[in-house]
Amino acid sequence: QRARNYGCDEPDRRWEALMEEMAACKYERMEEDATGKVVPTIDVTALAEAVNGRLPTPFGAAVLSERPVSVIAEGLVALDFVEKGC
């Protein structure tokens, strides 16, 4: 959302599209927690795949499967999130 609002998105609006997908709960799944209650959780692998497809230089399959959270973090790096606040 900040990428769109602060003008940091790419011309194809790839990060805004990701925001819309996240708002539509595309990267959530239902999972049983430790108490047996079924709760929504983030599908980290699916989210990492979506972020990876939006990166200027996507990671290979090994990094994607072994370190999906690092791939998601790279999305923030690609947006200059820390430096620009996007």
C-alpha positions in Angstrom: 0.0 0.0 0.0 2.8 2.4 0.9 4.5 1.6 -2.4 1.4 2.8 -4.3 0.7 5.8 -2.0 4.3 7.0 -2.0 4.9 6.5 -5.7 7.5 3.7 -5.2 5.7 1.0 -7.2 6.8 -0.1 -10.6 4.9 1.3 -13.7 3.1 -2.1 -14.0 1.8 -1.7 -10.4 3.1 -5.1 -9.3 3.3 -4.2 -5.7 -0.2 -2.7 -5.6 -1.4 -6.0 -7.2 0.3 -7.9 -4.4 -1.4 -5.7 -1.9 -4.8 -6.5 -3.5 -4.0 -10.2 -3.5 -3.1 -10.0 0.2 -6.3 -8.1 1.0 -8.2 -10.8 -0.7 -6.6 -13.4 1.6 -4.9 -15.2 -1.3 -1.9 -16.1 0.9 -3.8 -17.4 3.8 -4.7 -21.0 4.7 -6.6 -22.6 7.5 -4.5 -24.6 9.9 -4.9 -26.3 13.2 -3.1 -24.6 16.1 -1.6 -26.3 19.1 -4.9 -26.3 20.9 -6.7 -28.0 18.0 -8.5 -24.8 16.9 -8.5 -24.1 13.2 -7.2 -20.6 12.5 -6.0 -18.7 9.5 -2.3 -18.6 8.9 0.0 -17.1 6.3 1.1 -19.4 3.5 4.7 -18.2 3.6 5.7 -20.3 0.6 2.9 -18.9 -1.6 3.6 -15.4 -0.5 7.3 -15.8 -1.1 6.6 -17.1 -4.6 4.4 -14.0 -5.3 7.1 -11.6 -4.0 9.8 -13.5 -6.0 7.9 -13.0 -9.2 7.9 -9.3 -8.6 11.6 -8.9 -7.8 13.9 -7.3 -10.4 16.1 -10.4 -10.2 14.1 -13.3 -8.8 15.8 -16.0 -6.6 16.2 -19.6 -7.8 14.1 -22.5 -6.6 16.6 -23.5 -3.9 16.5 -20.2 -2.1 12.8 -19.9 -2.5 12.2 -23.3 -0.9 14.9 -23.1 1.8 14.5 -19.4 2.8 11.1 -18.1 1.8 11.1 -15.4 4.5 14.4 -14.0 3.0 12.7 -13.7 -0.3 9.8 -11.8 1.2 12.3 -9.5 3.0 14.0 -8.9 -0.4 10.8 -7.4 -1.6 11.2 -4.7 1.0 14.8 -4.1 -0.1 13.6 -3.9 -3.7 11.2 -1.1 -2.7 13.8 0.7 -0.7 11.3 0.3 2.2 13.7 1.3 4.9 15.4 4.2 3.1 12.2 5.7 1.6 9.5 4.4 3.9 7.7 2.7 0.9 
